[in-house]
Structures are given as structure tokens and as C-alpha cells.
């Protein structure tokens, strides 16, 4: 059998978006991923669902596998013809033991490639505002692994203009003492950084002589990296990341997985630790026959009403599965909000009426600007929804066919996912974008004491209050942009 290839891939310093394009590409076609403790968990989602995932990380003295066992696993899987990714925090060849693994693969005659990654000091430089080199401060950078102080020539280390200590948090008091003893000025600017480039990045800055004391006071824990040198002074000017408006805010997104990406990415761009806990899954209608019958009679409708992008998607799916196509549409189209309108426009359909306030009451007001008596309406929506819209139209003499286009159910593993996220670090905010996400999440979570609640609009807020929760924030514009604007305004008021 032709052996597969092993890719030694640098996962970068923490932010999953800092992986290289090639690293992402090989992950997307991996048969097996052996990953470290410092590799961002989100990167594992890039691998195919069928790919084997094996944790081989090391935490202090707790090692999932020995280095020899890791090398043996790489060789064994490659000899089975698998594409193997060895996903390592930072860069494989910067204190990542990638050299040892590459040597073992070469000795076993197993094909391999090395995909470089952004090493942690470079992430610190970018995300803490501490350039490791600077024409006015330093032209030499020294990297030292500081878990064993007795192996280091401290005279050489003390003379380094910029000194970076990997794995040095637990040995920091001894390292600082030896550096000062070897002639380094105790007033030299220094900092320790935990989880560099991530939204929970924690930085402690102090002169070298006091850094260990300040780290202890801040309760900083490994993994952390230490930078010592005059370039640390530039942090006051160049520290852009920790000044992002939502930096440090842990915000839970409860939208269905396929709809969460836009909110998640926008919150992360603003510095938030955005955590996805999908409360619902979107599924096709339990019985598609009513929608199929409506599609057969499509020409008879004066209006087609859509109250969500999901309704648009599942309506078009059933239309595509029928013998008909878009040419059968004769009625005008109404949408409850911009996301729903965008879903229609993506299918090259023009929206005739867009609700001004993105709620059913506003859509009703728009529709009633002209007589509706005797006209026929089709409303394709979720299985469970408010009856305000069809009820009011019927009261005005309209004929309204309400058909189930899709349904929402509680996401699989919701209770376990909530428990894991809350155990790691309790969120600052939970965002709710619909009544269904609110209902399913609250029933799964139980108590949400101590967590602020952000709602996309009055309908969702009413559901939350009926569930016994206080709503701390409600968007003025009832869409994702409005929700983000409200979060920004509220968080800025705290600072």
C-alpha cells in the first residue's frame, strides 16, 4: 500500500483565523488529526466529519501520550494510506518538537510536509502592541524555553535585547532572579501574556524585577509567554487588540448553527469571545403536503408572505422539488426583515413590501395600506409561530393559507454543550434572536443567574419574560446589526 502523507501543521498562536491558507486546506482533507492542547478547538471543525480526531496534548506533567507514542501513531496511520495532520500550537519547528517528529517520519520512510504557523511571540507582537524588533530599540531577538532553568546560559540571555521566554510562567521568579544576577536591569520593561491573540487574552506588564509578583497578584496561569525588553514600552501606543470595543466580553450565540456565522464573526471582529451554543436545529416540515398543494396553486395567490429566511429557503426547496419553478410566481412578495428580503433577492426575486420595524405588526400595517378583502395570501412559516399576521388579515376579509415550511427542534446535545461552556467560564451575555431559541435554551439551561440577556426585539423579549427572565438589553432595530449596535452601546457605557 502506498503510504499517506503526514502534515506537520502550525495551528498558530490561538486565534483560529491565523492559521495559514495551506494549513486550512490540508485540514479540510485530513483522514486523521492528532492535535495539541494549544491548537484552537475551532480548527478541528475544518476537518471532515468522518476524520479521526486524537488529542495528544501535554499539560505540565500530564501527557496524553509520550512523544514516542505520538510518532508511532503518525507512522502507523500514514502506512495505512491515510492523510494525517499533526496540528501543533504555534509553529512546528519553534519549541514544538516538530523536528523530532519529522526525523521519526524520515527514518520510517513516511512522506511528510511541514506547514509553518504563526509562532506565539509573533502573535504577542501583533496583538499586544509589542514589536519584537524596532529600529530604535532592538535588532536582536532571543527565544528561550524556560521550563528547565539549569540548561540556560543566563549571561547570554541577560544580554539579549529582546528576550522571549516560552513555558516560563511557573519558573518566572527564578528566571528573573538569574537574569538580574547576570546583569539585566530589574527596571527593564516586561510582560507575561496568557492565551495571546484570543478574546480572553490576559496581559500583565511590569518591570522585570516586579513581574513575578504582579503575575502572582493577577493569578495568571499557564500557558503564558514572557517578553522582556525595551520594545514592551511601545505597548502603550500600539495595543490595538485589547482596545477593541467588545474585548473580553464572552457572548453566547444561540442561533441555529447554519445561521450563526454572521453574528459570530462580527462579534469576534469587535474583540468578543463569541461562543456558539445552537439552541435549535432547523428541519423540514413534518408534513410537506400542505406546502406542496399551495405550490400547485401558486398562480392563485395575490401575496406570498415570508417572516424568516428559513421560510424562504424551505419554500424554494419544495418549489425546486416540484414540477414548477419561479415562473409560477404571480403574486407580490412581502418580507418581515432585511435577512428575509436578502434570501428572496438571492433567488433573484424582488421584494414588493419590506416591514419597517421587522415584526408582524409592521408587516400588517404595510399590507393594509390597500384593501385586502377577497385577496388570497400564502404564509409559509415555522410550525409554531404567532398568529397575529394571519388573524388580522382574515379579520379584514382576506383569505390566508398558513402552511408549515419548516420546524425548529432543540439542538442535539444542548444540555451538555451549555454545561461545558458555563463550566469553562460563565458568559457575560447570552443573545437571543427568536422566541424558539429562547424557549429551547432556557429549558435546557435552567438557571441563568448572573448572565445578562440580550434580545433582538420585543417578541423575543416577551417570550424571555414569560420564561421568568429579565431582559437587560433589547435592540432598537430588530435585526443582527441592531443587536450588535445595542451591545456596543451598553458595553461602552460600562467602560
C-alpha positions as CSV (number, residue, x, y, z in Angstrom):
1,X,0.0,0.0,0.0
2,X,1.2,3.5,-0.9
3,X,1.7,5.4,2.4
4,X,-0.2,8.5,3.1
5,X,1.4,11.9,3.8
6,X,1.8,13.4,7.3
7,X,1.5,17.2,7.5
8,X,3.1,18.9,10.5
9,X,0.8,21.9,10.7
10,X,1.3,25.0,12.8
11,X,-2.1,26.0,14.2
12,X,-0.9,29.5,15.1
13,X,-0.9,31.3,18.5
14,X,-4.6,30.9,19.4
15,X,-6.9,32.8,17.1
16,X,-8.1,30.1,14.7
17,X,-8.2,32.6,11.8
18,X,-4.4,33.0,12.0
19,X,-3.8,29.5,10.5
20,X,-2.2,29.6,7.1
21,X,-4.2,29.0,3.9
22,X,-2.3,25.8,3.3
23,X,-2.8,24.6,6.9
24,X,-6.6,25.1,6.4
25,X,-6.5,23.3,3.1
26,X,-4.8,20.2,4.4
27,X,-7.1,20.1,7.4
28,X,-10.1,20.1,5.1
29,X,-9.0,16.8,3.5
30,X,-7.5,15.1,6.6
31,X,-8.4,11.5,7.4
32,X,-6.9,11.9,10.9
33,X,-5.9,14.8,13.1
34,X,-3.6,14.5,16.1
35,X,-3.9,17.8,17.9
36,X,-2.3,19.6,20.8
37,X,-3.7,21.4,23.8
38,X,-2.8,24.8,22.3
39,X,-4.5,24.2,19.0
40,X,-7.7,26.2,18.7
41,X,-10.7,23.8,19.0
42,X,-12.5,25.6,16.2
43,X,-9.8,24.3,13.8
44,X,-10.9,20.7,14.3
45,X,-14.2,21.7,12.7
46,X,-12.4,22.2,9.4
47,X,-11.6,18.5,9.1
48,X,-14.2,16.3,7.6
49,X,-16.8,14.9,10.0
50,X,-15.5,11.4,9.2
51,X,-11.9,12.3,10.2
52,X,-10.4,10.7,13.3
53,X,-9.5,13.2,16.0
54,X,-7.0,12.2,18.6
55,X,-5.9,14.5,21.5
56,X,-2.2,14.1,22.1
57,X,-1.6,17.3,24.1
58,X,0.6,17.9,27.1
59,X,-0.2,20.0,30.2
60,X,2.7,20.3,32.7
61,X,3.4,16.7,33.7
62,X,0.1,15.3,32.3
63,X,0.8,13.9,28.9
64,X,-1.9,12.2,26.9
65,X,0.8,10.2,25.1
66,X,4.5,10.1,25.2
67,X,6.4,11.6,22.3
68,X,7.4,8.1,21.1
69,X,3.8,7.0,21.1
70,X,2.8,10.1,19.1
71,X,5.4,9.4,16.5
72,X,4.3,5.8,16.3
73,X,0.7,6.8,15.7
74,X,1.7,9.1,12.9
75,X,3.7,6.4,11.2
76,X,1.1,3.7,11.7
77,X,-1.8,5.8,10.2
78,X,0.3,7.0,7.3
79,X,1.3,3.4,6.5
80,X,-2.5,2.7,6.2
81,X,-2.6,5.2,3.4
82,X,-4.3,8.0,5.5
83,X,-3.7,11.7,5.1
84,X,-2.6,12.7,8.6
85,X,-2.4,16.2,10.1
86,X,-0.3,16.7,13.2
87,X,-1.8,20.0,14.4
88,X,0.5,21.9,16.7
89,X,0.1,25.2,18.6
90,X,2.2,28.0,17.1
91,X,4.9,26.7,14.7
92,X,6.0,23.1,14.5
93,X,9.7,24.0,14.5
94,X,9.6,26.6,17.3
95,X,9.7,24.6,20.5
96,X,7.0,22.4,19.1
97,X,9.0,19.1,18.8
98,X,8.2,19.1,15.1
99,X,11.8,18.4,14.3
100,X,11.7,15.2,16.4
101,X,8.6,14.1,14.6
102,X,9.9,14.9,11.2
103,X,13.1,12.9,12.0
104,X,11.0,9.9,13.0
105,X,8.9,10.1,9.9
106,X,12.0,10.4,7.7
107,X,13.6,7.3,9.4
108,X,10.4,5.4,8.8
109,X,10.4,6.4,5.1
110,X,7.0,8.1,5.5
111,X,6.3,11.1,3.3
112,X,5.7,14.3,5.2
113,X,5.4,18.1,4.8
114,X,5.9,20.9,7.2
115,X,3.3,23.7,7.2
116,X,4.7,26.7,9.2
117,X,2.5,28.5,11.6
118,X,2.5,31.9,13.4
119,X,4.5,31.3,16.5
120,X,3.3,32.7,19.8
121,X,5.8,35.5,20.1
122,X,4.7,36.9,16.7
123,X,1.1,36.7,17.9
124,X,2.0,38.6,21.0
125,X,3.9,41.2,18.9
126,X,0.8,41.8,16.8
127,X,-2.0,41.5,19.5
128,X,-0.2,43.2,22.4
129,X,1.4,46.0,20.5
130,X,4.9,44.8,21.3
131,X,7.0,44.6,18.1
132,X,9.9,42.1,18.8
133,X,12.2,44.3,16.7
134,X,12.3,48.0,16.3
135,X,14.9,50.2,14.7
136,X,15.2,52.4,17.7
137,X,15.1,49.7,20.4
138,X,16.4,46.3,19.2
139,X,17.7,44.4,16.2
140,X,18.2,41.0,18.0
141,X,15.5,38.7,19.4
142,X,16.4,35.6,21.6
143,X,13.9,32.8,22.1
144,X,14.4,30.6,25.2
145,X,12.4,27.7,26.5
146,X,12.5,28.3,30.3
147,X,11.0,25.1,31.8
148,X,14.5,24.0,32.9
149,X,16.5,26.9,34.2
150,X,19.7,25.0,34.7
151,X,20.1,24.4,31.0
152,X,20.3,28.1,30.1
153,X,23.3,30.3,29.8
154,X,21.9,33.3,31.7
155,X,24.8,35.5,30.8
156,X,23.9,35.2,27.2
157,X,20.1,35.5,27.9
158,X,20.6,38.6,30.0
159,X,22.5,40.3,27.2
160,X,19.6,39.8,24.7
161,X,18.0,43.0,23.6
162,X,14.5,41.3,23.3
163,X,14.2,38.1,25.3
164,X,11.2,35.8,24.8
165,X,10.7,33.0,27.4
166,X,8.5,30.1,26.3
167,X,6.9,27.9,29.0
168,X,8.4,30.2,31.7
169,X,5.5,31.2,33.9
170,X,6.0,28.7,36.6
171,X,9.7,29.3,36.6
172,X,9.5,33.1,36.3
173,X,10.7,34.0,39.8
174,X,13.9,32.0,39.3
175,X,14.4,33.2,35.7
176,X,14.0,36.9,36.7
177,X,16.4,36.4,39.6
178,X,19.0,34.8,37.3
179,X,18.6,37.4,34.6
180,X,19.1,40.2,37.1
181,X,22.0,38.4,38.7
182,X,23.6,38.1,35.2
183,X,23.4,41.9,34.8
184,X,19.9,42.6,33.4
185,X,18.4,45.9,34.8
186,X,15.5,45.0,37.1
187,X,13.7,48.0,35.6
188,X,13.6,46.5,32.1
189,X,10.0,46.6,30.8
190,X,8.5,43.1,30.7
191,X,5.1,41.4,30.3
192,X,3.5,38.0,30.5
193,X,0.7,37.0,28.2
194,X,-1.8,34.2,28.5
195,X,-3.8,33.0,25.5
196,X,-2.3,35.5,23.2
197,X,-4.5,36.6,20.2
198,X,-7.6,35.1,21.8
199,X,-10.5,37.2,23.1
200,X,-9.6,36.0,26.6
201,X,-6.0,37.2,26.2
202,X,-4.7,38.2,29.6
203,X,-1.7,40.5,29.9
204,X,0.4,41.5,32.9
205,X,3.0,44.2,32.4
206,X,5.6,45.3,35.0
207,X,9.4,45.9,35.3
208,X,11.4,42.7,35.2
209,X,12.1,42.9,38.9
210,X,8.4,43.0,39.8
211,X,6.8,40.9,37.1
212,X,6.7,37.7,39.0
213,X,4.9,39.5,41.9
214,X,2.4,41.1,39.6
215,X,1.7,37.7,37.8
216,X,1.0,36.1,41.2
217,X,-1.3,39.0,42.1
218,X,-3.2,38.7,38.8
219,X,-3.5,34.9,39.3
220,X,-2.1,34.4,35.8
221,X,-1.8,30.7,34.9
222,X,-0.1,28.7,32.2
223,X,0.1,28.7,29.3
224,X,1.8,32.0,29.1
225,X,4.8,33.6,27.3
226,X,7.1,36.3,28.7
227,X,8.6,39.2,26.7
228,X,11.4,41.2,28.2
229,X,13.0,44.3,26.6
230,X,12.6,48.0,25.7
231,X,10.1,47.2,23.0
232,X,7.5,46.4,25.7
233,X,7.3,50.2,26.3
234,X,5.6,50.5,22.8
235,X,2.6,48.6,24.1
236,X,1.0,51.8,25.5
237,X,0.8,53.2,21.9
238,X,0.4,50.1,19.8
239,X,-2.0,47.9,21.9
240,X,-4.9,47.9,19.4
241,X,-6.4,44.4,20.3
242,X,-7.3,45.0,23.9
243,X,-8.9,48.3,23.0
244,X,-11.5,46.7,20.7
245,X,-14.9,47.7,22.0
246,X,-16.1,44.2,23.0
247,X,-12.7,42.9,24.1
248,X,-13.0,40.4,27.0
249,X,-16.8,40.1,26.7
250,X,-17.9,36.5,26.5
251,X,-21.0,36.4,24.4
252,X,-23.1,33.3,23.7
253,X,-24.9,33.0,20.3
254,X,-27.9,30.7,20.4
255,X,-28.9,30.8,16.7
256,X,-29.0,27.6,14.7
257,X,-25.5,26.5,13.6
258,X,-26.1,27.3,9.9
259,X,-27.3,30.8,10.8
260,X,-24.8,31.7,13.5
261,X,-21.7,32.5,11.4
262,X,-22.5,36.2,10.5
263,X,-23.2,37.2,14.1
264,X,-20.2,35.2,15.5
265,X,-17.8,36.7,13.0
266,X,-18.9,40.3,13.6
267,X,-18.7,39.9,17.4
268,X,-15.2,38.4,17.1
269,X,-14.1,41.3,14.9
270,X,-15.1,43.6,17.7
271,X,-13.0,41.7,20.2
272,X,-15.6,39.5,21.8
273,X,-15.2,35.9,22.8
274,X,-18.2,34.7,20.8
275,X,-19.3,31.2,21.7
276,X,-21.8,29.3,19.7
277,X,-24.3,27.2,21.6
278,X,-27.0,26.5,19.0
279,X,-30.3,26.1,20.8
280,X,-32.3,24.9,17.8
281,X,-32.0,22.8,14.7
282,X,-34.0,23.7,11.6
283,X,-35.7,20.8,10.0
284,X,-38.1,20.4,7.1
285,X,-41.8,20.3,7.8
286,X,-43.2,17.2,9.4
287,X,-45.7,17.0,6.5
288,X,-44.8,18.8,3.3
289,X,-48.1,18.0,1.6
290,X,-49.9,21.3,2.5
291,X,-46.9,23.4,1.1
292,X,-46.8,21.2,-2.0
293,X,-50.5,21.8,-2.6
294,X,-50.0,25.5,-2.2
295,X,-47.2,25.4,-4.8
296,X,-49.6,23.7,-7.2
297,X,-52.0,26.7,-6.8
298,X,-49.2,29.3,-6.8
299,X,-50.7,31.4,-9.6
300,X,-53.9,32.0,-7.4
301,X,-52.1,33.9,-4.7
302,X,-52.1,37.7,-4.7
303,X,-49.3,37.8,-2.0
304,X,-46.6,35.5,-0.7
305,X,-45.6,36.4,2.9
306,X,-42.3,35.4,4.4
307,X,-41.4,36.0,8.0
308,X,-37.9,34.4,8.1
309,X,-35.1,33.5,5.8
310,X,-35.8,29.9,6.8
311,X,-39.3,30.1,5.4
312,X,-37.8,31.4,2.1
313,X,-35.2,28.6,2.0
314,X,-37.6,25.7,2.6
315,X,-40.3,27.2,0.3
316,X,-37.8,27.4,-2.5
317,X,-36.6,23.9,-1.7
318,X,-40.1,22.5,-2.1
319,X,-40.7,24.6,-5.2
320,X,-37.4,23.2,-6.7
321,X,-38.5,19.6,-5.9
322,X,-41.9,20.1,-7.7
323,X,-42.6,20.2,-11.4
324,X,-42.9,24.0,-11.2
325,X,-40.3,26.8,-11.0
326,X,-40.1,30.5,-10.3
327,X,-42.2,31.3,-13.4
328,X,-45.3,30.1,-11.5
329,X,-45.0,33.1,-9.1
330,X,-47.6,35.7,-9.9
331,X,-48.3,37.3,-6.5
332,X,-46.4,40.1,-4.8
333,X,-43.7,39.3,-2.2
334,X,-43.6,40.6,1.4
335,X,-40.7,40.1,3.8
336,X,-40.5,40.9,7.5
337,X,-36.9,42.0,7.6
338,X,-33.7,42.5,5.7
339,X,-32.4,39.0,6.2
340,X,-35.6,37.6,4.8
341,X,-35.5,40.0,1.9
342,X,-31.9,39.1,1.2
343,X,-32.9,35.4,1.0
344,X,-35.5,36.3,-1.6
345,X,-33.2,38.5,-3.6
346,X,-30.5,35.8,-3.6
347,X,-33.1,33.8,-5.7
348,X,-33.4,36.8,-8.0
349,X,-36.9,37.7,-6.6
350,X,-37.9,41.3,-6.0
351,X,-39.4,42.2,-2.6
352,X,-42.6,44.4,-3.0
353,X,-43.0,45.1,0.7
354,X,-40.5,45.2,3.5
355,X,-41.7,45.7,7.0
356,X,-40.4,48.9,8.5
357,X,-39.8,47.5,12.0
358,X,-39.2,43.8,11.2
359,X,-42.2,42.5,13.3
360,X,-45.5,41.1,12.2
361,X,-47.4,44.2,13.3
362,X,-45.3,46.4,11.0
363,X,-45.8,44.0,8.1
364,X,-49.6,44.1,8.7
365,X,-49.5,47.9,8.6
366,X,-47.8,47.8,5.2
367,X,-50.2,45.3,3.8
368,X,-53.3,47.2,5.0
369,X,-52.3,50.4,3.1
370,X,-54.6,48.9,0.4
371,X,-57.8,46.8,0.7
372,X,-57.1,43.1,1.3
373,X,-60.7,41.8,1.3
374,X,-61.1,39.0,-1.1
375,X,-57.4,38.7,-1.8
376,X,-55.5,35.5,-1.3
377,X,-52.3,35.2,0.8
378,X,-49.8,32.4,1.3
379,X,-47.8,32.4,4.5
380,X,-45.0,29.8,4.6
381,X,-43.5,29.7,8.0
382,X,-42.4,27.7,11.0
383,X,-44.6,25.0,12.5
384,X,-45.0,27.1,15.7
385,X,-45.4,30.8,15.3
386,X,-47.6,33.8,16.4
387,X,-51.0,34.1,14.6
388,X,-51.1,37.9,14.7
389,X,-50.4,38.2,11.0
390,X,-52.9,35.7,9.5
391,X,-55.5,36.6,12.2
392,X,-55.5,40.3,11.3
393,X,-55.6,39.7,7.6
394,X,-58.6,37.3,7.9
395,X,-60.3,39.9,10.1
396,X,-60.0,42.3,7.1
397,X,-61.6,39.8,4.8
398,X,-58.5,38.2,3.3
399,X,-58.1,34.5,2.6
400,X,-54.9,33.3,4.2
401,X,-53.3,29.9,3.8
402,X,-50.8,29.2,6.5
403,X,-48.6,26.3,5.7
404,X,-45.7,24.7,7.6
405,X,-42.4,25.2,5.7
406,X,-40.1,24.1,8.4
407,X,-39.9,23.4,12.1
408,X,-37.5,24.0,14.9
409,X,-36.4,21.4,17.5
410,X,-34.0,21.5,20.4
411,X,-30.4,21.1,19.2
412,X,-28.8,17.7,19.9
413,X,-26.6,17.8,23.0
414,X,-27.8,21.2,24.1
415,X,-27.7,20.5,27.8
416,X,-24.2,19.1,27.6
417,X,-22.9,22.0,25.5
418,X,-24.4,24.6,27.9
419,X,-22.8,22.8,30.9
420,X,-19.4,22.6,29.2
421,X,-19.3,26.3,28.2
422,X,-20.6,27.5,31.6
423,X,-18.1,25.4,33.5
424,X,-15.2,26.8,31.5
425,X,-16.1,30.4,32.1
426,X,-19.6,31.9,32.7
427,X,-20.6,34.2,29.8
428,X,-21.2,37.9,30.2
429,X,-24.1,37.9,27.7
430,X,-26.4,35.5,26.0
431,X,-28.0,36.7,22.8
432,X,-31.4,35.5,21.7
433,X,-32.7,36.2,18.1
434,X,-36.0,34.4,18.2
435,X,-38.6,33.0,20.6
436,X,-37.7,29.4,19.7
437,X,-34.1,29.9,20.6
438,X,-35.1,31.5,23.9
439,X,-37.6,28.7,24.8
440,X,-35.3,25.8,24.0
441,X,-32.2,27.3,25.6
442,X,-33.8,28.4,28.8
443,X,-35.5,25.0,29.3
444,X,-32.1,23.3,28.7
445,X,-30.1,25.7,30.9
446,X,-32.2,26.0,33.9
447,X,-30.7,28.9,35.9
448,X,-29.1,31.8,34.1
449,X,-28.3,33.8,37.2
450,X,-25.5,36.3,36.7
451,X,-25.7,36.4,32.9
452,X,-27.0,39.4,31.1
453,X,-29.7,38.7,28.4
454,X,-29.7,40.5,25.0
455,X,-32.8,40.2,22.9
456,X,-33.2,41.1,19.2
457,X,-36.7,42.6,19.6
458,X,-40.0,42.9,21.6
459,X,-41.4,39.5,20.5
460,X,-38.3,37.6,21.7
461,X,-38.2,39.8,24.8
462,X,-41.8,38.9,25.7
463,X,-41.0,35.2,25.4
464,X,-38.0,35.6,27.7
465,X,-40.0,37.4,30.3
466,X,-42.7,34.7,30.1
467,X,-39.9,32.3,30.9
468,X,-39.1,34.2,34.0
469,X,-36.0,36.1,32.8
470,X,-35.1,39.8,32.9
471,X,-34.1,41.3,29.6
472,X,-31.1,43.5,30.1
473,X,-30.9,44.8,26.5
474,X,-33.3,44.9,23.6
475,X,-32.2,46.0,20.1
476,X,-33.9,49.2,18.7
477,X,-33.6,47.8,15.2
478,X,-34.9,44.2,15.2
479,X,-32.0,42.6,13.3
480,X,-28.5,41.4,13.8
481,X,-27.0,44.8,13.1
482,X,-29.3,46.4,15.6
483,X,-28.4,43.7,18.2
484,X,-24.7,44.4,17.8
485,X,-25.3,48.2,18.0
486,X,-27.1,47.7,21.3
487,X,-24.4,45.6,22.7
488,X,-21.7,48.1,21.7
489,X,-23.7,50.9,23.3
490,X,-24.3,49.0,26.5
491,X,-20.7,47.8,27.0
492,X,-19.2,51.2,26.2
493,X,-21.4,52.7,28.9
494,X,-19.7,50.4,31.4
495,X,-16.2,51.5,30.4
